[in-house]
Amino acid sequence: MATLMLSSKKVFEHWNDKVAEGMKNECIADIQRSWNEYIDKINTRMNIYMRAEREIDDAIDHYERNRR
């Protein structure tokens, strides 16, 4: 995403008119919003996964301690 943003920035710096601004707002901004939404979803899912993983590890530790 960073590469896209840097590359498009250079293009839009040279191609600086109303059409370019419209394209930038419609295309690049939409891609950026989609990317941010994707990152938010992945972060949420990873947090759930890591929390579940910790709970499983805790349950295993608890089981192993009580087994002795």
Buried (B, 14 or more C-beta within 10 A) or exposed (E): EEEEEEEBEEEBEEEEEEEBEEBBEEEBEEBBEEEEEEEEEEEEEEEEEEEEEEEEEEEEEEEEEEEE
